[in-house]
């Protein structure tokens, strides 16, 4: 048996270095408080939600991401626009007259309560008189998630056609311009808007080639149904069928509303909630003119609405409905806002108006003095013949 030698075996190095001590200490497990662990778990959960990972570690489609949408409410004066907004946002407030363009917002919590969808709500007051302000909320930045609501007063049919025709034409022109701008920057987004619009009708709809769809969701709300329900049956029929055709032709939803009838409030809230928060939407429609209408875009048809009797000079079905409506309900001309609002008699203030008149006279005198001075200087320099 060979002899074992220990000369080649070196004793372990027992020296102690400060740097090694630091590294050894850092490698030791660190003790965390319960609050540190809570923060870590919460941060991890939020990160998983952002990545679309569920509790089992499986990647899911991210439906919890916050979404911002815009709801733009326009319509005739005193057509319950503010009431529609307040009931939609579930606010117990007394409606007040809207001045020009007003803004508010609503939020809705997601399932996990970590994110909230936001609805930016704009309201245009003044009827059609201030329709030039439509370009403020309808922009290329928000058009992808924009919905427009047009309110008409069912109790005043003498204003319905003028309101609809003016606002629809103004909205259509503005949307067309914005989509043209969007096509230059992001053609895919513009094409998606148009595709979504056509999809609401489908390739097999019998009227797909006989309509002029607006490429954003439009909703026509007939307000004050509590008063309208007592109208003469024949007049109710003409109003309801005309509204159905106008909505169908432009690819709009149509529903009747009254702040005094809770069933209609819930129907309207459900429709608007679907538009801005993508909630589930009831697909049951109501086309009976003796009942409050509720018709979704693409779920009506010309052969179901019917056509009025032929009218001399009418070149299209829309002209026929227009002539029938105007002959039954002559339209009132809406008072326009003066170009200079300071001259509007509604805002008379005797003391302020007196001072303003004095300042205007002083300004006119100053202008004339300056013009006379310039002519004198030009004459001295031989520039005036």
ZABA-32192 format. One record per residue (C-alpha): residue in one letter; y, z, x. Coordinates in steps of 0.05 Angstrom, whole numbers, plus 5000, padded with zeros to 4 digits. Layout:
N
aYZX;...
# end
This chain:
385
x500050005000;x506549795031;x511650305046;x517750295004;x524250305043;x530750525012;x535450275064;x537049655024;x538450034960;x545750224956;x547950814915;x552250654855;x559850634864;x562351274835;x569751124847;x574251164786;x579950654777;x585650744728;x585350014706;x578050074690;x579550684649;x584650304607;x579849734594;x574350214576;x578850574527;x581049914495;x573849714486;x572250344447;x572350254371;x579050444340;x579150924281;x582950654220;x585851054163;x583950904091;x590850574080;x589750104139;x583149894108;x586349784040;x591749344071;x586448944109;x582248834046;x588348624005;x590748134058;x583847834064;x583447753987;x590247413985;x588146954042;x581646774006;x585546623942;x590246173980;x584245814010;x580545773944;x574746223965;x571646653911;x568647353918;x561947073942;x565146673998;x564346013961;x570145523965;x572745373895;x578144923868;x584645313874;x587045433803;x591046063821;x596645723859;x603445843828;x606245253789;x613645133773;x615244703713;x621644493677;x622744503602;x629044143578;x631144263506;x636143793473;x637843613402;x642843633345;x647944183337;x645044803301;x638044513304;x634945173326;x634344983399;x635845683423;x631045973371;x625545533396;x626745773468;x627246513449;x620846493408;x617146113462;x619246633514;x617747183465;x624647483470;x627347903413;x634647673417;x639647413368;x640946663380;x647946493404;x651645833406;x650045453470;x655845243514;x654544583549;x648444673594;x645045353598;x639245593641;x633846123634;x626746203657;x620046483638;x613946723679;x606646773664;x601647163706;x595446823733;x588447113724;x588747513789;x595947753778;x597547563849;x601246933829;x605846753770;x607446073740;x614845963729;x618045553674;x625245343686;x628445253617;x634744853607;x638344773540;x643744263526;x648744463473;x653744043436;x648843553404;x649542843431;x656742943453;x654743213521;x648642773533;x651542553600;x649243233626;x642043013617;x642042783690;x642643503715;x635643743697;x632243063700;x631542943775;x626342663822;x625143363849;x622543623782;x620443013742;x613143103761;x612843753722;x618243603670;x617643633594;x623243463545;x623943753475;x628343403423;x630243843364;x632443533298;x634743913237;x630043753179;x635044053130;x640343543151;x636942853149;x643842533153;x643842723228;x636542583246;x636641843263;x643141863302;x640642463343;x633842153358;x636341463375;x641941693421;x637942223458;x631641813466;x635541223494;x639341663543;x633042023566;x629341363573;x634741063618;x635241693661;x627641743669;x627241013687;x632541093741;x629341723770;x622341403773;x625340803808;x628241283860;x621641643865;x617840993878;x622040883941;x620141563969;x613141683941;x610141103902;x603741483888;x607442033850;x611241523808;x604841133792;x601341783773;x606741933722;x605741253690;x598141313692;x598342003658;x602841723605;x598141143590;x592141613591;x594841993531;x593441363490;x587541073526;x585440363536;x582040323468;x587940553425;x589540013373;x597040073386;x596940093462;x600639423467;x605539573410;x608840213436;x614340363487;x612041013520;x616641473560;x613041673625;x614242423616;x611842893561;x616642873502;x616243333441;x620043233377;x621043883338;x623243853266;x626644533255;x628344933192;x622044743156;x623045333110;x628944953079;x625744263085;x619444453046;x623544492982;x626143772988;x624443222939;x617342982954;x619342252963;x624842443012;x620042893050;x615242313055;x620441833083;x622942343135;x615942543157;x613141843163;x619341603200;x618742183250;x611442033258;x612741313275;x618541473324;x614241993359;x608141523361;x612240933387;x615141333445;x608841733462;x611642403438;x608543013406;x611243203338;x611243883305;x615144253251;x618244933265;x621545503229;x623346163261;x621946483193;x614746243190;x610246573241;x604646063236;x609445503257;x612245943312;x605346043341;x603745293336;x610245123373;x609145663426;x602145393438;x604644683448;x610344883495;x605745353532;x600944773545;x606644333570;x609444833621;x603645313636;x597744833624;x594545313573;x589245083524;x591944643468;x589544613397;x587443893381;x587343993305;x592943553276;x596543553210;x599242893183;x600043073109;x607443003093;x606943563041;x605144043098;x608444213165;x606743643212;x603143753278;x601243103313;x599743033387;x601542423428;x596241883424;x592842183363;x596641783311;x596541033294;x600840533257;x595440393206;x594941133190;x602541213184;x603340593141;x609240113139;x615340103094;x616739503051;x619238893088;x626738923101;x630838293109;x633338223180;x628438743209;x625438443272;x620338993287;x616839573254;x621940043286;x627539643253;x624039703186;x623440453191;x630740493214;x633340083156;x629240493106;x631641153135;x638940953139;x639040673068;x636141323042;x640041793087;x646741493111;x648341813178;x654342243193;x658442083255;x658142673302;x664842933326;x665642773399;x668443253450;x675343013475;x675542733546;x680343293562;x677243943534;x683844303543;x686443893484;x680644103439;x683544483379;x677544963379;x680245283443;x687545403423;x690945973460;x698445983443;x700946353505;x696445983554;x697845313520;x705345433524;x705045583599;x700444983609;x705344533572;x711144783615;x707144653679;x705243953655;x712643793645;x714344063714;x708843633744;x711443003709;x718443133735;x715743243805;x711842583802;x718042203780;x722242513836;x717042313887;x716641603860;x724341543862;x724441823933;x719241313957;x723140733925;x729540963959;x726141004027;x723040324018;x729740023998;x733140314060;x727740014104;x728639344070;x721639334042;x723739303970;x726838643948;
# end
